[in-house]
Amino acid sequence: ISPFISFQVHSKDIIGVQGPPGVGKTTLLRTLAGLESTELPRGVRLQPPRQGLASVDWTTPQWRRQVSYVSGDTSGLEGTPRDFWDATSACQSQQGPLTKGWLDVTTLLTNWKLSPELVDQPWSVLTESGHGPYVALALAIAWKPSILLLDNVISTVMPNNNHEEEETPKWVELTLKSLDIPIVLVSKDATQLDRMCNQLLDLCHVDPFYLQGFE
């Protein structure tokens, strides 16, 4: 991935990352999530919503508490979503003042016309049935992050060939568009990026790297 990438994110922004296979789309998201390095992505700052307030530099643990990274591939997860929630909530990087509610997970699944009982099924079963990405996305939203990173999630949960026919993909898309936080996403489908995003970042055409915070 090129070290020269520049973009800003603000509340309600949905930024689509595009480029050919191997250009570094997943690496970019994992780097922003702090999963590719122990160092905070360079230049990450909080831009306050009102003038006269100072910007805040994040420490690495603080930043990781603000980010939810979701992969469309849940095949490598073990246990159940409930186990995953309990283990992740107990991690030091997830401790902090953010309100996290398990009830939100089951509420989201219900709103998406899915069974709340999915949270107690093994990830292997959820992956095979196609429900894994839905549950993983519900977990990520329920953690109430300041920024949501979606790695080939919408192309998995919102396939174009049945987007108009199935209720679940429609409700998932409405949920994402209603969030008050910025979303950065990768999708294999250019038409979904055009429909979902208000900005597109082409990794084949990038400027010097500076990720600025959110308003």
C-alpha positions as CSV (number, residue, x, y, z in Angstrom):
1,I,0.0,0.0,0.0
2,S,1.2,3.5,-0.8
3,P,2.2,5.6,2.3
4,F,0.8,8.6,0.6
5,I,-2.9,8.8,1.2
6,S,-5.0,11.7,2.3
7,F,-8.6,12.1,3.2
8,Q,-10.9,13.5,5.9
9,V,-13.9,11.9,7.6
10,H,-16.8,13.7,9.2
11,S,-20.0,12.4,10.9
12,K,-22.4,10.8,8.4
13,D,-19.6,10.5,5.8
14,I,-19.5,7.1,3.9
15,I,-16.2,6.9,2.1
16,G,-15.7,4.1,-0.4
17,V,-12.2,2.8,-1.0
18,Q,-11.7,1.5,-4.5
19,G,-8.8,0.1,-6.6
20,P,-7.7,-3.1,-8.3
21,P,-7.0,-6.3,-6.4
22,G,-3.8,-6.1,-4.4
23,V,-3.5,-2.3,-4.3
24,G,-4.0,-2.3,-0.5
25,K,-7.6,-1.6,0.2
26,T,-7.8,-4.1,3.1
27,T,-4.4,-3.1,4.3
28,L,-5.6,0.5,4.5
29,L,-8.6,-0.4,6.6
30,R,-6.6,-2.7,8.9
31,T,-3.9,0.0,9.3
32,L,-6.6,2.6,10.2
33,A,-7.9,0.1,12.8
34,G,-4.5,-0.4,14.3
35,L,-4.4,-4.0,13.3
36,E,-1.3,-3.8,11.0
37,S,1.0,-2.1,13.5
38,T,1.3,-1.2,17.2
39,E,1.6,2.4,16.1
40,L,-1.3,4.8,15.7
41,P,-1.8,5.7,12.0
42,R,0.2,8.9,11.5
43,G,-1.8,12.1,11.5
44,V,-5.0,10.8,13.2
45,R,-6.6,13.7,15.1
46,L,-10.0,14.6,16.5
47,Q,-11.4,17.7,14.8
48,P,-13.9,19.2,17.2
49,P,-17.3,20.2,15.9
50,R,-17.1,23.8,17.1
51,Q,-14.6,26.5,16.5
52,G,-12.4,27.6,19.4
53,L,-11.9,24.1,20.7
54,A,-8.5,22.5,20.4
55,S,-7.9,19.4,18.3
56,V,-7.0,16.2,20.2
57,D,-4.2,13.8,19.4
58,W,-5.2,10.2,20.0
59,T,-3.0,7.7,21.8
60,T,-3.0,4.2,20.3
61,P,-5.3,2.7,23.0
62,Q,-7.7,5.6,22.8
63,W,-7.9,5.3,19.0
64,R,-8.5,1.6,19.1
65,R,-11.4,2.2,21.5
66,Q,-13.0,4.4,18.9
67,V,-12.8,2.0,15.9
68,S,-14.9,-0.9,14.8
69,Y,-13.4,-3.0,12.0
70,V,-15.6,-5.6,10.4
71,S,-14.5,-8.2,7.8
72,G,-17.0,-9.9,5.5
73,D,-15.1,-13.1,6.1
74,T,-16.1,-14.6,9.5
75,S,-14.7,-18.1,8.8
76,G,-11.7,-17.6,11.0
77,L,-13.8,-16.7,14.1
78,E,-14.2,-19.3,16.9
79,G,-16.9,-19.7,19.5
80,T,-20.1,-17.7,19.2
81,P,-20.9,-14.0,18.7
82,R,-21.8,-13.8,22.4
83,D,-18.4,-15.3,23.3
84,F,-16.7,-12.8,20.9
85,W,-18.6,-9.9,22.5
86,D,-17.6,-10.9,26.1
87,A,-14.0,-11.5,25.1
88,T,-13.6,-8.2,23.2
89,S,-15.4,-6.2,25.9
90,A,-12.9,-7.5,28.4
91,C,-9.9,-6.5,26.3
92,Q,-8.0,-3.5,27.6
93,S,-8.3,-1.7,24.2
94,Q,-12.1,-1.9,24.4
95,Q,-12.3,-0.5,28.0
96,G,-13.4,3.1,28.3
97,P,-16.3,5.4,28.7
98,L,-18.1,4.3,25.5
99,T,-21.5,2.9,26.2
100,K,-21.8,-0.7,24.9
101,G,-25.1,-2.6,25.0
102,W,-25.6,-6.2,24.3
103,L,-29.3,-5.4,23.8
104,D,-28.4,-3.3,20.8
105,V,-27.1,-6.4,19.0
106,T,-30.3,-8.4,19.3
107,T,-32.3,-5.2,18.5
108,L,-30.4,-4.7,15.3
109,L,-30.8,-8.3,14.2
110,T,-34.6,-8.1,14.9
111,N,-34.8,-4.8,13.0
112,W,-33.0,-6.5,10.1
113,K,-35.6,-9.3,10.1
114,L,-33.1,-11.9,11.5
115,S,-33.4,-14.1,14.6
116,P,-31.7,-12.8,17.8
117,E,-30.9,-16.4,18.5
118,L,-28.1,-16.1,15.9
119,V,-25.9,-14.7,18.6
120,D,-25.6,-18.1,20.3
121,Q,-24.8,-20.1,17.1
122,P,-21.1,-20.9,16.4
123,W,-19.4,-18.6,13.9
124,S,-18.8,-21.7,11.7
125,V,-22.5,-22.2,11.4
126,L,-23.2,-18.5,10.8
127,T,-20.5,-18.4,8.1
128,E,-21.9,-21.4,6.3
129,S,-25.5,-20.0,6.4
130,G,-24.4,-16.6,5.3
131,H,-25.4,-14.9,8.5
132,G,-21.9,-14.3,9.8
133,P,-21.4,-10.8,8.3
134,Y,-24.8,-9.6,9.5
135,V,-24.0,-10.6,13.1
136,A,-20.5,-9.2,12.9
137,L,-21.8,-5.9,11.7
138,A,-24.4,-5.8,14.4
139,L,-21.7,-6.3,17.0
140,A,-19.6,-3.6,15.6
141,I,-22.4,-1.0,15.5
142,A,-23.5,-1.9,19.0
143,W,-20.0,-1.1,20.3
144,K,-20.9,2.5,19.3
145,P,-17.6,3.4,17.7
146,S,-16.5,6.8,16.5
147,I,-15.7,5.3,13.1
148,L,-16.8,2.1,11.4
149,L,-14.5,0.3,8.9
150,L,-16.2,-2.3,6.7
151,D,-14.0,-4.6,4.7
152,N,-16.0,-6.2,1.9
153,V,-19.0,-6.4,4.3
154,I,-21.7,-4.6,2.2
155,S,-20.9,-6.8,-0.9
156,T,-21.6,-9.8,1.3
157,V,-24.7,-8.7,3.1
158,M,-26.2,-6.6,0.3
159,P,-25.8,-8.6,-2.9
160,N,-27.2,-6.7,-5.9
161,N,-29.1,-9.6,-7.4
162,N,-31.6,-9.6,-4.5
163,H,-31.2,-6.2,-2.9
164,E,-34.7,-5.2,-4.0
165,E,-36.4,-8.5,-3.1
166,E,-35.0,-9.3,0.3
167,E,-35.9,-7.1,3.3
168,T,-32.7,-7.7,5.3
169,P,-30.2,-6.0,2.9
170,K,-32.6,-3.1,2.7
171,W,-32.8,-2.6,6.4
172,V,-29.0,-3.0,6.8
173,E,-28.4,-0.3,4.3
174,L,-30.9,2.0,5.9
175,T,-29.2,1.4,9.3
176,L,-25.7,2.3,7.9
177,K,-27.0,5.4,6.3
178,S,-28.7,6.5,9.5
179,L,-25.6,6.3,11.7
180,D,-24.1,9.6,12.9
181,I,-20.5,8.3,12.5
182,P,-18.2,8.2,9.5
183,I,-17.9,4.9,7.7
184,V,-15.0,3.8,5.5
185,L,-15.7,0.8,3.4
186,V,-14.3,-1.5,0.8
187,S,-16.6,-3.3,-1.6
188,K,-15.9,-5.5,-4.7
189,D,-19.0,-4.0,-6.3
190,A,-18.6,-0.5,-7.8
191,T,-22.4,0.0,-8.1
192,Q,-22.7,-0.5,-4.3
193,L,-20.0,2.1,-3.7
194,D,-21.8,4.6,-5.9
195,R,-25.1,3.9,-4.1
196,M,-23.8,3.9,-0.6
197,C,-21.0,6.5,-0.5
198,N,-20.8,10.3,-0.7
199,Q,-17.0,10.1,-1.3
200,L,-14.7,7.7,-3.1
201,L,-11.0,7.2,-2.5
202,D,-9.2,5.7,-5.4
203,L,-5.9,4.1,-4.2
204,C,-4.5,4.4,-7.7
205,H,-4.7,8.2,-7.3
206,V,-3.6,9.4,-3.8
207,D,-2.1,12.5,-2.2
208,P,0.3,12.7,0.8
209,F,-1.2,10.9,3.8
210,Y,-3.0,12.7,6.4
211,L,-6.1,11.3,8.0
212,Q,-8.0,14.0,9.8
213,G,-10.5,13.4,12.5
214,F,-14.3,13.7,12.7
215,E,-16.7,16.5,13.1
